Amino acid sequence: MGKVTGFMEYQRELPERRPVEERLRDYRELEGKTEPEKVSTQAARCMDCGVPFCHSGCPLGNIIPDWNDLVFHDDWRAAIDALHATNNFPEFTGRVCPAPCEEACVLNINDNPVTIKLIEKNIIDRAWKEGWITPQIAPVKTGKKVAVVGSGPSGLAAAQQLARAGHDVTVLERADRIGGLLRYGIPDFKMEKDTIDMRMEQMQAEGVTFKTGVNAGESISADSLKAEFDALVLCCGSTQPRDLPVEGRDLDGVHFAMEFLPQQNKRVAGDDVDPSVSITATGKHVVVIGGGDTGSDCIGTSNRQGAASVTQIEILERPPDSRTENMPWPLWPMIYRTSSSHEEGVERDFAITTKRITGSDGKADTLHAMRVEWSKGPDGRPQMKEVPGSEFTMKADLVLLAMGFLGPEKRGLVENLGLELDGRGNIKCDGAYSSSVPGIFACGDARRGQSLVVWAIWEGRECARHVDTFLMGESRLSTSPIS
């Protein structure tokens, strides 16, 4: 694929990010444009590797070598068709996916992998610019009505596929705008929201109806939904955050990340935020608890708001800098990673546990912590032990909890429908994405737990195919190459 000797002739090159001092003054995306010739050169590095492990590295099963080859040969029009064959929204994945495909690239065994994510982003951005993306309207309507609850990537993928199968699809979203975590969880400096708006226009032209401000299970009852629609697809996400049960948790200034991040996205969109509940990092010493992507987003947002200092702490040990024997290629390696937000200024510390938070006049100002050690227990699982005498404190006017999520919210629709849950608190489904109640399906984070945007899109596509089969007896929707 690409140029046979390209991987030996060309080096991996990524677009330069805007200077830190510049990008901290706005919320625009970080990377500049890449000239098509440079993208073609990067595509030339794709090897004729025999077995393209990038396929299995990508949950969507994207046929990566095919569109790399097409870009190398300057056939961008065909490249977007190959990309859309497995991925409804490459404009999302090309921006926010951590690119497990690149870790699985054969070239990554002993060299730098192909810049798959860069190529994907440039294919879709050019396709929008050239007007190649048009509505795909179903030639025949089935008369079946489907409600999709939630408008994150899994909900949007399921809705688009079902509309293209000819069903009347209504997407119900409790927020005031469509997009779920894409809209209100991911900062604009990682993905500007016009990417969602453009895709919404296409989906509306395909027959999808979007309704915002609808809290399914409350503003519209579960019984009403079951009576009105032939099938329900629950894509309500994993939105129940993991809490921190320590002394001082109730002090002013201690908040979940998903209380903090959506407010800034609203400000960027020009929406008002109620001053009585407004959370900002301006002039504050911020401590972010949690070392994942959500924590990283809190760092970038805090710095843009003018925080006095930002510290990120993680209870686990610092990951290694490169693969170990426990992380063999092509598996995703849990290594030390530096995000764009980390580049912008943060103190990072690992193997830290929070003991309590103190303050005065009801407001937090100090976080008390201890160092911990990790070792393998008798059952082989890691065990944590506090290090005696390692107590220390840090300034903390704003503490942001970014420690992951514990499944979908149970109160409301999930409880009212009487859905069975799995051992992790997610909606339990069979292999056809069907819940314990006939005619009700679930996909994305609500079914599998907190995960990546690529998994969400894949689940939405697969769920749609099973819903189509449930309604019609068979489905002509395409299946994933890895299903």
N, C-alpha and C positions, 0 to 999 in steps of 0.2 A: 504494500500500500504506500501511497506517496511516492517519494523517490527512493529507489532501492538502497542507495548509499547515503541518503539524507541524514540519517542519525549519526553518521561518521563525519559528515561535512559541516553540520550546523549545530550550534549550541542552543540550549534552552534559553529563551528570552521572554521575560514578562514585561508588560507595560509599566512605565514608571508611575509611581503614585505621586500625587501632588505633594509639595513640601508640607511638613507638619504644621508649621506656623501659618500656612495659607488655609489648609483644610480645617483647622480648628476654629476658623472664623465663620464657617457655614456648615450646612448639612447636605451638600451635594456629594455625589459619588466620588470616590477617591481616585479612580484610575482614569487616565486620559484615553484618547482614541488610539487604535493601532492601525497602521496603514495596511490595506489588503495584501500588499506584496510581503510584508513581514509576517502576516498570518499564514500566507501560503508557504513561506519558508518554514514556519513552525510545523505546519501540516506535513511537510516533506520529511520530517523526522520520524513519522509513523512507520514502523518496520513491517516487513512482510514476515511476521513472527510465527506464522503457522497456527498457533492457538492464541487468539487475542483475549488474554485474561482480563482486559479492561471491560469486556462484556459482563463477566461475572462480578467484577468489582463494582459495577454500576447496578443498583437495585432495579433500575428501569430496563436493563438489558439493552441500552443504546448501542446501535451498530456503528460504533465509533470509527473503526478503520474505513468504513465506506464513505462517511462524510469528510474524513480527513483527506482521503484520496480525491474526492470531488473538489474540495477547496484547493488542493495542490494543482489540479488541472483547471482551475478557475471556473468551475461549473457550480457557482454558488446557488443558482436556482434549484438545481437537483439536490444540493446539499441540504437545503432547508426541508425538502420533502423527506429525505432520509432521516433527518433529525426529528421531524414531527411524527414519523412513523411509530415512534415509541414514547415520545415525550410531548405532552400537550403544551407545556410552558417552559421552553428552554431559556426564556428571558429571566425566569426565576432561578432555575438551577445554575445558569451561567454566571449568576451573581452571588448566590448565598450557599450553594452546595460546597461542602469541604472537599469534593472531588476524590472519593474513594477509587474512582477509575484510574486516576493517575498513580496512586499507590500500587495498583495492580498491574500497571503497564510493564510489559516485559523489559523494556529499556531501563526500568527502575531497578533491575537486579544489580546492575553495576554502573549505572550512569543516571543522569537526570531524566525524568520521564517526559513524555510528550505533553505539551501545554494544552491538554484536552479542553479544560474549562475555558481558557482564552478563546480557542477556536469556536467552541459552542456559542459563546456570548457574541462573537463577531458574526457568526452565521445568522443568528436570530435578529441582531440589531440591523444588519444589512437588509434582511427580509422585510422588516417593518418599514425601513426607509424606502425601499424600492416598491412597496405596495404589493408584495407577493403574498401577503397573508390576507385572505378574504374569508367571508363566512362560508361554512360548509353546511348548507341547509339540506335537511333530510328530504328526499323526493316524495316520501309517503309518510303521513302521520298515522300513528297507531291508535290514537284516542285514549291512550293510557296516561294517567297523571302520576307524577312522582314528586315528592317533596324531599329536598336535600337540606338537612339542618346543619348549618355551619358553612362558612365560605372561605375556609383556608384552602391550601393546595389540594387536599384530598377531596373536599367538597366541590371545588371548581372543576377538578378533573372528572369526577363522577358526573357532574351536571352536564359538562360539555359532551361527554361520550353518550350519555342517555339522550340528550337532545338530538345528536346526530343519528341516533337509532330511531328517531321519529316520535319520541315520547314528549309530552308536555311537562316541562321541568320547572319547578319553582324552588328557588334557593332562599331559605329563611335565615336571616342573620340578626342577632340581637344587638350588635353594635350599630352605630349610625352610618358606617361605610362598609363596603364589601372588602374582603381580603383576609380576615382572621389575623393570625400572627404575622402574615406577610405585611398587613397594613399597620398593625399596632404593636407588634413585637419586634420587628426588625427595623433598626434605625434607617433613616433616609440616606445616610452616608454609605450604607451598604447596598440599598436598593431604593431608588426613587420611585414614588408611587404611581407615576404615569404609566409604568409597566403594567400595573394591575388595571388601570383605567382603559388602556388600549385593548387588553384582552376581554374586558367586560363588554366593550362595544361590539366586538366580534361575536361573543356569546349571546348578547341580546338579539343581534341580527339572526342568529341561528335558532332563536325561539326561547331562550332561557329567560325566565322572569326573576328579577331580584327584588326581594323585600327586606328592607332594613328596619331596625327597631322592633323586631319581632322575637320575643323570648319564648320559643316553643316550649310548651309545658306550663307556661304561666299566662302570657298574654293571649295565647291560643292553646286550648287544652289538648291533651294527648288523644282523648276520644274524638275531638273534632278533626284532628289530623288523620286519624285512622279512617274516619268516615269520608273525608274529602278526597284522599289520595289512594291510589292502588298499591303504592309501595312507599315506604319511608327509608331514607338513607341517612344515618346519623354520622355526621362528620364534625362533631362538636369539640374535638381536640382533647388533649390532656391538659386541663387548665387548673387543676387543683394543686397549688404550690406546696412544696415541702416546707414546713415551718421550723422555727428554731425555739424549742421549749426551754428557754433559760430565763433567769431573773433579769428583769429590765426589758423584756420583749415588748411590753406595752408602752414604753416611753415614746414620746413624740420624736420622730426622726428615725424610727426603725420601720422599714417598709419592704414589702415584696418587690422584686424587680419589676413584675408586671403591674405594679401600681405606678411605678416611676417611668418606665419606658413609653407606655402609650400616651402619656401626657405630652411628652416632647414631640411625638409624631403628630399629635393634634395641633400643637402650636405651629409646626412647620406647614401643616395643611391650611393654616389660617383660622382654625377653630379656637373658640374660647375655652379656657380651663378655669373652673370655679376657684377663685382665690382661697376659699376656705379649705380646699383639699389639695391645693397645688403643692407639688414636691419639686424642689430644685436643689442643685448642688452648689450654687453660686456662693463662693466664699467659705465653703464648708470643707471639713476634713472627712472625706468619704472612705468608708470601708466596705468593700464588696466581698461577700462571703459566697464562695463558689467559683470554681475555676473553668467553667465551660463557656460556651458561646454567649449565653445570656449574660454572664458576668462580664465578658469582654464588651458586650454592647453597653452595659452600664458604665464601664470605664470611658469609652469613647464619648458617650453622652455627657458624663460628668465633666470631662475636660472641656468640652465645647460650652458647657454652661459656666465655666470659670471656677471650678473647684479649687480650694486652697491646696489640697493634696488628695491623691487617690492611692489606696492600698487594696490589693486583692489577696485574700487568704483562702487556702484550700486545705481540707483536712487530710487529703492523701499526700503521699510523698512526691517530691519533684520527679517527673518522668525522666527517663534517659533521653539523651540527645539523639540517639539513633536506634535502629532495630536491635533487639536482643534475640537470643535463641528461642525465647518464648513468643516472639512476634515474627514468625517467618513470612517472607514474601509468598503469596500476594495479599496476605491478610492486612487489614487496616492496623497500623502500629500505634500504640498509645505512647507517643513520644512527646518531648517538650516542644511546644509550638508557640510562636510569637505572632499574634494577630496585628492588624493595622492599628487597633486601639492600644495595644501594648506599646507599639512604637511611639505613641503620642504622649506617653508619660504615666508610669505607674510603678509602685513598689510591689513586687510579688513575693509571697512567702508561702511555704508548704509545710505540711505536717503540723497544722495548727488547729486546735479546738477552742471554740468560744465557751467561756465559763459563765460570764454574765456581762450585762451592760449597765452602766451607772450614769447618773446625770444629776441635774438640779432643776427645780421648778418644773418637773415633769418632762424635761427635755434631755435627750441623750447627749453625752459629751465624751464618754470613755468606754472603750471595749477592753475587757479583761480576758486574757487568753493563756493557754499553756501549749507547750510543744508535746508532740506525741511521737511514739515509735511504732513501727509496724513490723510484725513478724508472722511467720507461718504457724498456724495453730495445729493441734493434734489431728484435726480433720482435713488439713491441707489448705484451709481458707485463711485469708489474712486476718490477723488480730491486732487491735490497737491498744496501746498502753500509754498512759500519761507519764511524762518525764518528771519525776519529783524535783521541786525547786526551780522549775522552768517558767513560772508565772511571769507575765509581763503585761503591760497596758499599752494602748495606743489611742490617740485622739480620734474621736468618732462622733461628729455632729450628725452625720447621715450614714446609716447602716442599711445596705441593700442586700436582701436575701435572694440569692440566685443559685439555689441548691437543687434545682430540678423540680419535677412534677410527679404527682401520684395518681394520675388517671383523670378521667372525665368527672365533672361535678355530678354527684348522685342525686341531689335534691332537684326536684322539678321533673323534667321529661324522663330521665332514666328510671327514677322511682315510680313515676305515674304509669309508665308502660309496663312495669313489672319485669324488667330485663334481668337476666342472670348475669353475674359478673364472674370473671376468672379470679385466680388466686392473687393477682396483682391489682385488682380493683378496676380492670378494664372491662368493656362490654364483651361478653363471651360470645364467640361466633364459631360456626363450623367452617369447613373448607370452602364453602360457597359464600362466605361473608354474611350468612344469615344468622340473626340473633335467636334467642330462645323463643321469641314471639314470631310466628309466621308473617311474612310480608314486611318485616322490619330488618334492615341490614345496617351494618356499621363498618367503617373503614378508617384508615389513618390512625392518628394518635389515640383516638377514642377506643380503638380495637387493639392496637399493638403496643400502646404506650408511647411515651415521648421518643421521637425519632427524627430522622432527617427529612428535608423537603422532597428528596427523590423517592424515599419510601412512601411518603404521603401521596404523591402523584401516582406511583405504581399501584398503591392500594385503591385509589379512586378509580383508576382504569379497570382493574380487575373486578372490583365490586360492581361497577356499572355493567360489565359483561354478564355477571351472575344475576343482577336485577333484570336485565333484558331477557335472559333465559327464563326467569321466574314469570315474567309477564307474557312472554310470547311462545314459550316452549323451546326456543332455540335462539342463538344470538349470532349475528354476523359481525359484531364488533371484534376488532383484532385482539389477539391474546399477546401477552408479553412473551418474548423469546425465552424467559427464564421461568415461566409459570409451570 
